[in-house]
Amino acid sequence: MKRSERLVDMTKYLMERPHTLISLPFFAKRYNAAKSSISEDLAILKHTLAANQDGILETVAGAAGGVRYIPFLGKEHAEKYLTGLAERIEDPSRILAGGFVYMSDILGNTQDLRLLGELIATRYAYSEVDAVMTVETKGIALAQVAARFLNVPFVTARKRSKVTEGATVSVNYISSSLDRVSKMELPTRALKKNSNVLIVDDFMKGGGTLTGMEELVKEFDGKIAGICVLCEADFDKNKLVEDYLSLVKITKIDTHDKIIAAEPGNFLAQTDFDRF
């Protein structure tokens, strides 16, 4: 292969396997090239990714070393996207009964999902995450794409058991309306014991659903690696969770006058972008 061909194939191979250590001898054999040539190729790729703030290529020294691709977006990319997303969410037609916001078009857009997943993976790129958890149904696509960029499994808690999933563990939690008790459950085979779990959801109003997932993780003797939501209702101050990140914060909803205000959430301030 010519160098240009190697670079294209090497980039594709690494990006398809995020957080996976690939040895230099593997690439040397794959392209029938000298290790010195492979090292030069990787240096070009590393420089290009860093210059564009579009990912990190890590080199691990030693006999068992190699390179790994870390999905990681720069702050400029993140700020620009989340500011634009907040502006889109401010559309008055998104306001639904009960102070909820229509988000299905965003969660159904593959380009939005890719960027949202990469942003979440950026925040937790250097955290110990063994699995991503969400609850049915709207958060599934978001959790799946975040898990893809982190290269870990994702699990879905359900409100009703399915016979096809076998035995389950269930917990009771206070629903987002804060006035009734609901139940969610997870198959015993879905999550390994002592896992570090990243909880991801699409919308947080009171945080009751998130506390339910926290309790489920505890039932599996796991730890919470983090909690991240796409959108939080900041005007609802009665939150049941404290330590969480939001990509977008909705600061006001007036259902009568159809006024909605949104801005980037605390995600930007609590993410370390200085790794390039």
Secondary structure by P-SEA (a helix, b strand, c coil): ccaaaaaaaaaaaaaacccbbbbaaaaaaaacccaaaaaaaaaaaaaaaaaaccbbbbbbbcccbbbbbbbcccaaaaaaaaaaaaaaaccccccccccccccccccccaaaaaaaaaaaaaaaccccccbbbbccccaaaaaaaaaaaacbbbbbbbcccccccccbbbbbbbcccccbbbbbbbbccccccccbbbbbbcccccaaaaaaaaaaaaaacccccbbbbccccccccccccccccccccccccccccbbbbbcccccccccccccc
